[in-house]
Amino acid sequence: MSKGAKKAIIIIAVIAAVVLLLVQCGAGTYNKMVTMDEDVTSQWAEVQNQYQRRYDLIPNLVATVKGYASHESDVYTQVAQARSQAGGVVKVDEKILTDPQAFARYQQVQDQLGSSLQRLLMVTENYPELKADQNFLALQDQLEGTENRITVARNRFNTSAKTYNSFIRTFPNNFIANMSNFEKKQYFTASTDAQSAPKVQF
């Protein structure tokens, strides 16, 4: 074998080794992005579950309060409207996570529902018999637990989304992310009238 042929074989072997190394690194990065994306999706599902739990508690809570405070019709109407709006968006496709406008609308609807529940629970201050009702107390405890779970689920989602977003936007990961259509996820933010979970302790 000639000296030139040996040199060509060495160059080809080095190029092949570099290409193989790049492919392995790229595949590893891609697989990590997939895993992180799945984690964000999983955390999103947990947020959805907790919102659904709150949504399901509302009719029983309203019915119990109505039994003692039937003339508070404005509050019941507000709760019903907020629940109706939330009903259309409680379970939504995960594509909302990469659409800032849709995500903002989703959060606004959920915040409105939380605010209407706060108003409903404030009404109970005027009805001592209601605050002593065992059914109401049980529902109040369930709602308080659900609001806490929503806060925890949202925080976990934000943490997962931040980790994912940071990973796909750093160099050189951003090249693989752009080629593979990995998009930045949205975050939950505190709204001006929903800085904390509704107060349900009396």
N, C-alpha and C positions, 0 to 999 in steps of 0.2 A: 504494500500500500504506500502510495506516495505521501510525501510530507504535506502537500497541499490538501490531500483527502483527509489525512488525520486531523489537520487544523479545522477543516470544515465540519468533521464529525464532532469535534470538541465544542465548536461554536454552536452547532445544532443542539447538542446535549445540554449546554449551559442555557440556551434560550428555552428549551423544553422544560428544564428544571425551574426556571424563573416563571414561565407560564403556569406550570403546575402549582407552584407556590402561591401565585396570585389567585388562581382558581380556588385553591383550598381556603385561602384567607377570605376571598369573596363569598364563598359558600358558607363559611363559618359566620361571617357578618350577617349575611342574608338570613340564615337560620336563627340567629339571635334576634333579629328584627321581627321575624315571624313569632317567636316565643313572646317577645315583649308586646307585640300587637295583640296576641291572644290574651295576655294578662290584662291589658286595658279593656278588652271586650268582656272578660270575666268580671272585672270590677264594675263595669257598666251594667251588667246583668244584675249585680247585687243592688246597685242604686235603684234599678227598675223594680226589683222585688220589694224593696222597702217603700217606694212610692205606691206600689200596688196595695201593700198592706195598709197604708194610711187611707188610701182611696176606699178600700173595703170596710174600714171601721166607721166611716162618716155616716152612713144611713142609720146605724144603730145609735150612734152618739146623738144625732139630730132628733131621732124619735124619742129618746129618753129625755132630752132637754125640752122638747115640745110638750111632753106630758105634764111638765110643771110650769112652763112659760109659753103657753100657746099664743100669746099676743105679740111675740117678738118676730113678727112675720118678715120684716126687712132683713134681719140677720139670716133667717132660714133661706130666703130668696138668694142672698149673696152666696151662701154656702152651696146651694143647689147649682147656681150658675157657675161658680168656680169648679165644682166637682164635674159638671157637665163638660166644661172646657178641658179639664184634665183628663176626662174619660177618653177623649180622642187622641191623647198623646201619652198615656201612661206607658204603654208598650210601643216603642218605636224602633225602627230599623237602626242598626248601629252606624249607618252612613251619616247620621246626624252628627256624629262625633267630629267629622271633618268639615261640617258646614256651619260657619260661625252664626249666620242669621237664624238657621233652624234651631241650633243649640240655644241661642239667646231666647227665642220664642218658647222653647220647651222649658227653660229655667223660669221664665216670667210666669208661665201658666202654673207651674208648681209653687212658686213663691206666692202667687195670688191665692191659691188654695190654702197654703199655710197661714196667710194673713186672715182669711175668712174664718178659719178654725180658731184663731186667736180671738176674733170678735165674738164667736159663738161661746167660747169659754169665759170671756169677760161677762157675758150676760148672766152666767150662773152665779156671779157674785151677789146678785139681788135675790137669790132663791136658796135660803138656808136648807130647806127640805130637800132640794135637789142635790146639794153638796153632800148630804148625808145618805142619799140613795145608794144602795150597794151596787146596783147595776151601773149607775153613773160612775161610781168610784172605780169599778173594774175597767170600764171603757176608758176612763181618764188615765189609769195606769198603763193600759195598752197603748194609748196614743202617745203618752210621754215616752214609753219605751221605743215606739216606732220613730218618733222624732229624733231621739238619740241615735237610733240605728241609721237613720237617713244621714245625719251629720257625719257619723263614722264612715258610712259607705261613700259619701261624697269626698271626704278627705282621702280615703284610700284610693278612690278613682283618680283624684288630682295628683296624688303621689305617683301612681302608676303611669299616668299620662305624661307627667313631667319627665320621668326617667326615660320613657320611650321617645318623647320629643327631643330631649337632649341628645340621645344616642343617634337618632336619624339625621340630626342637623350638624353633627360634628364632622370634621374632615378626617378621613376620606369616606366615612360612612354615608355622607350625603350623596355621593355619586351612585352608590348602590341603591339607596333609598329612592332617588329620583328615577333611576332606570326601572325600578321594581314597583313604582307607584305607592310607596309608603308615604302617607300624608300626615301632617301635623294634626294632633287631636286637640279638641277644645277643653277648657277648664270650667268648672263651676266657680262662680264668684259670689260674694255676698252682695245682695241687693240692698238698696238704701233702707227699705222698709222690712227687710228680713235678715237682720244682722245676726239673729240667733234663733234657736228653735222656739216655737210657741211656748209661752209659760202655761203650764198645766198644773202647777202646784198651788194649792189654796191653803 
